[in-house]
């Protein structure tokens, strides 16, 4: 499959590398230029390109950029063919992305993103930490394989992205329509808690929309108050404990 990843940070780099290793034709672009792409990503087979080349004749374009940057990419995304599936991996954090009134007032993050980009999107990979993506993927069929939720209004597009999630080493959970993607937003039980398929399904069902922003902000305040960066295992354990 012809896949482009826009954004060469930790998330974009992980996805580009893993999909390259799985045999896909991967382009990766970043606003800082092709030279900003990590050598580990290019060594896996991903080809760095300019932003304008990343949307041409691609089956899937994956946006791995900060949440608030999406409006700036509308013109670029419009150059992709209508058949191209656009994937959003971002999350909204007020302290990082600024005050976005519609989202603060309760609009589902991905619906806001879809409006800014002007075309349908699929939400995926947003509910897994960068380190989870980097090091916790396992072959299909592994007993303790972590699952990742995928939401989108087109069943066909959702299935395409679910197959790619599987290729990055994770079970893909069909999370339904984009309007339900708030269940995988920050502050919910499914967010960055490294669950298997059955537990992830229960976590998505248990999410409470009105409580999620407060839980998100409480966790951010907690992590920000720590004198040292917690380990990956400590971060996941803290995320899980927030819902017990």
N, C-alpha and C positions, 0 to 999 in steps of 0.2 A: 504494500500500500504506500502511496505517496503522502507523506506527512510532513507538515512544517510545524516547528515550535517557535513561537515568538516570545522572547524573554530567555536570557541565558544565565539567570540566577540559579539558586539551588534547585528549585522545583523544575524549571525548564531544562536545566542541565541533566537532572535525573531522568526525566521522561525521554529526552532526546537520546541519551545514552542507552537506556533500556530498550527503547524501540529499535534503535540501530542494531543492538546486539540480537534482537529478535528477528532481524532480517528485513526490516522495512527501509524504504528509501526516505531518509530523514534530512530535511534542511533545518537549520537553526539560525535565527536572526535576532539581533538585539539593537536597541537604540544607540548603544555605545559603539556599534560597528562589529564586523566579523572577527576582528582581532581580540575582542573581549571574551570569546568562547573558550572555555577551559580545554586544555589539551586532552584531558581524559574523555571528553565528549567527542572530540574529533577523532581520537584514536579508536573509538568504538564504531566510527563510520559516518557520523553525522557531518554534513557539509555546511560550514558557515557561509551565509549569504547576506546581502543587504536586505533591509526591510522590504523594499519594493519588489524583490524577487521571491519573497516568502509566500505570496498568495497566488502565484501563477500556476495553474494546472495541478492543483493539489487535491487529494481526496479529503484530507482532514487538516485543519489549521488549529493548533492548540495555543491558546493565549495563557502564558505563564507570566503575567505582569501584575503590578499592584492594582488593587481594585479601582482606585480613583482615576487611573490612567486610561481606562477604556474609552471615554469620549474622544480622546485624542487619536484613537486608532480607527475611528469609524470610516474615514475615507480609505484607509488602507484595506480594511476588511471588505469594503464594497468592491474592491477589485477582484476578489475571489469569485470563481464561478458559483452560480446558484446551487449547484450540486455539492459544493464543498461543505462538509460538516465543520462547524465552528465550536470549539470546546473552551469553556471558561474554567480555570483552576483557582480563581482568586477568592478571597474572603474579606469581609469588611471589619476593620478595627478602627473606631473613631480616633484613637490616639495616633494611628499611623496614616490614616487616609483622610482625616479631616471630617468636618460635620457635613453629612449629606442628608438634607432634611427628609427626603422621601423614604430613605432606608431607616433613618432614626424613627420615623413615624410608623414604621411597620411594613413597608414594601419589601417583598422577598428580594434578597440580594440579586439573584440571577435574573429576576424579571426586570430589575433596574438595569442590569448589565445588558440585557437583551434590547432594551429601549435605547440605550446609549450607542450600541453597535448597529442597530437598525436591521438585524436579521436574527433568525432563530439560533439558539445556542443549546449546547448540552453541558451540564455541570458534572465534572468528574475530577478526581485526584485532589480535590480541595480539602477532604476530610482525613488526609494522612500527612503526618509530619514529614518534612524533607528527609530526615534521617530514616524514617520508616520506609519511604520510597527507595532510598539509597541502599539500605542494607537488609530489609526484612522480606523482600520478595522471595517466593519459592515456586518450584514447579507445580503445575496443575495436578491436583489429586493429593497434594501433601495434606496430612491430617490437620495440622495447625496453621493452615494458610490464612492470612489476613484478608478480609473482604473490604472493598471500597464501593460506596454507593455511586450510582450514575443516574442522573435525572434529566429528562428532556421530553418535549412534546411529541416529537417524531419517533415512533417505535423503531423505524429503520435506522435513523441516526443514532438512537440510543444503543441499538444492537451493534452498530459499527464501533462505537466508543467502548462498549463493554468488551468487545473482542480485543481492542487495544489494551485495555486495563489488564486483561488476562495475560497479554504478552509482556506486561511489565512485572509480572510475578504475583498478581493478586486476583482473588476471586472478585468478579464484578456483580454487585447486587443491583437488581433493577428497582430503582427508587421511584419510578413512576414519572408523573408529569412535573414540569419545571416549577409549577406553583407549589409543589410539595417539597421543593429543595431546601426550604427553611429547616427541614428536619435534619439536614447535614451541615448546617451553618455552625459557626463558633458558639460555644455555650450549650450545645446539645449533647446528649449521651453518645451519639454516633461520631462525634467530632474528635479525631485524633486520640482514640481510645483503643485502637488495634484489636478489633473484634473479628471473630469468624462469622460465617454467613448467618447462622441461626441467631447468634447474639446481636449481630448488627441489625437484623430484622426487628428484634425486640427493642433495640435501642431507638431505631427510627420511629417505631410506633409509640414509644414512651416520651418522645420529645414534647416539650411544652413551649409554644411559640412566645408567649408573653414572658416566660422566665429566662429564655436564652440570653438576651442582651445583658441582664444583670449578672448571670453566671459567667459570661464571657468577660465582662469588665472586672469581676471579682478575681478571676483567675489571672488576668493581665496584671492587676495590682499586686497579687501575691508573687508572681514571678518577678515583677519589677522590684519588689522589696528585698529579694534574696541577695546576699552578699556575693554569692558565686553562682555561676550558671549551673542549673541542675543537670544531672545526667539525662540521657534520653529515657532511661527506664523510670527515673523519678518523675519526669514530665508526664509520661503516660499514666503512671500511678496517680498523680495529682489530678489529672483530667478525669480519670475514672472515679476517684473519690468524691469529686464534686457532685456526683449524681447518686451517691449512696445515702 
